[in-house]
């Protein structure tokens, strides 16, 4: 419900949308966007205690107050949900003259470039508020300049999605003009281009990034001089008509705004090429999609490949010129190449400022005697952090797109370490707003280029189920039930004569996972799709996933007091499972399509995993057998990191012994990544494209829910299961967030020949305890439990 105060703010913002007069929303040059600067000067006799502004822009803005960047936004939205930000800028104001600048990047509506940056057909900027006695509403008193010096080229080999890399060249200083108000009239239910809502997530946090290591130095200045400069303790003077090159290395993988400042005693010019990379690598198999990577810090034998900014700057005598790309950069390495003009140039300063969603980490993991596990925990959190900005991001380096298949598991990791649901609430709402005419959610959203992946609508439903289980917000959950039913109707309309999902149209990607043998072919150009069902357009994985999600949704509807469709969903799931057992089970294993078209490439770990998750009729012995068999036989297509999460859920269902046996080997790839110098988890070990993909933070979930043994049994953690796997560690101390307001601490250590196991809760909760090999015990409401096992 919109309050009267919020409605007044929205009305004022809608009335103050402005833009550049005679704007053409395209360019004859190769650029996906242009920069526009809106400025205003405010004189103050005294610093105000408060100066709260509300503002937004289409497409994205950066707000500078007296030259200092103080805000970036708005958060991910689209035409029917466009967010505005609110900020008190008083801390950055001073007595005297104050300069406000909103630097707005406008990605053209007719360009497919800048995919994660959704925009409407109208460019725009709006601001309302007061600073001291002055009204700073954007409809009057502002100046606007179009920056023609920066281009954002499309068609680059290694920048297919973002189009954030810049080509900068000096241009004559344009004259400022007055922006033109839109003055939209939206009576009688007519909607404006931007349906405004207040930002529902916190503004990003900023921290300094350490970038002090130097590789491959080619310069007249010494290593020590460059190092002092990078650490902020000195400057570097480069002689006229000289060239220099060095690779600078951050301590860890970073998502940061980078800023370079230069000065000169005489007029001169400097040319920069800034190449960003996640690590050194070997010769790619197919650039940029198929890579070969080993030690990411091997500067002697590795290549540094990546997108780059190419910048030419005029440096007037006596002035300091600062260059900061509009958007943040993702890197572990930056190759800094500089060419100095006819006069020497002083490199005054370099800053790298990490930006990300404010991840308040309450969870913790301490395990004695394992050289990897605590490092795995730390890297998992860093990976999560670097893949969170104004939404969950599949990878910050290449796409910055929010995919529902990725964010389902990533959201769970986020819940367990922070108890914060704001980013996921935003994601769930946005996916719901992306519904297509056939009833499916878009797979990545918001996104300027629409995409549908059949399975990802089902993962969105799992997000809704997860959120209700972890936070118990029934009113929020109920609002999505009609759209959940619409997703299910799509799949139900694609049940064929065998009782299986089939016949999905070609423009819907039936992606399952990144698997080497599921690559694209001339006949079937979609990647990641099981080969067995391509000709028949019938994939066992989709039928299994649909059956599994129907069960989850059936349980959800009972919890929220909507039992009407619950029985129907359960019956649909039962019919699917019977059909799968009849047509897709060869007596030993489940095939990727029907048994009659199966060959040696028709078997995957995925179908065995989801057969267990979907509870396809079979004995417990068969569950153990198909899981152990498929994960021990190389003929089965292998689960990548994202699907390991679901594999572990299946092993847990199969029993303590198979889970614990698998657990002892499952994180070997994560250990190899650490040995190869990664500080965030790579996307997969098939393509090795991205070195930062949050779906790889699976260890967070296993450590918290399976090893520490904390799992919700009732919504909002009103009742929990405490089932610690004490065989997996000799000494352990773990903290797990239980929703927004509670925290569980689990620990154990040896006490003589046994182990003392402790559970402490900040707030009283009903607990069911279960030790290995024993029956579950109702403990009632407690804050502490202790066992000697």
Secondary structure by P-SEA (a helix, b strand, c coil): cccaaaaaaaaaaaacccccccccccccccccbbbbbbbbbbbbcccccbbbbbcccccbbbbbccccccccccccccccbbbbbbbbccccccccbbbbbbcccccccccccccccccccccbbbbbbbcccccccccccbbbbbbcccccccccccccccccccccccccbbbbbbbbbccccccccccccccccccccccbbbbbbbccccccccccccaaaaaaaaaccbbbbbcccbbbbbbbbcccccccbbbbbbbbcccbbbbbbbbbcccccccccccccbbbbccccccccbbbbbbbbbbbbbbcccbbbbbbccccccccccbbbbbbccbbbbbcbbbbbbbcccccccccccccccccaaaaaaaaaaaaaaaccccccccccccccccccccaaaaaaaaaaccccaaaaaaaaaaaaaccccccccccccccbbbbccaaaaaaaaaaaaaaaaccaaaaaaaaaaaaaaaaaaaaaacccccccccccccccccccccccccccccccccccccccccccccaaaaaaaaaaaaaaaaaaaaaccccaaaaaaaaaaaaaaaaaaccccccccccccccccccccccaaaaaaaaaacccccaaaaaaaaaaaaaccccccccccaaaaaaaaaaaacaaaaaaaaaccaaaaaaaaaacccccccccccccccccccccaaaaaacccccbbbbccccccbbbbcccccccccbbbbbbccccbbbbbbccccccbbbbbbbbcbbbbbbbbccccccccccccccccccc
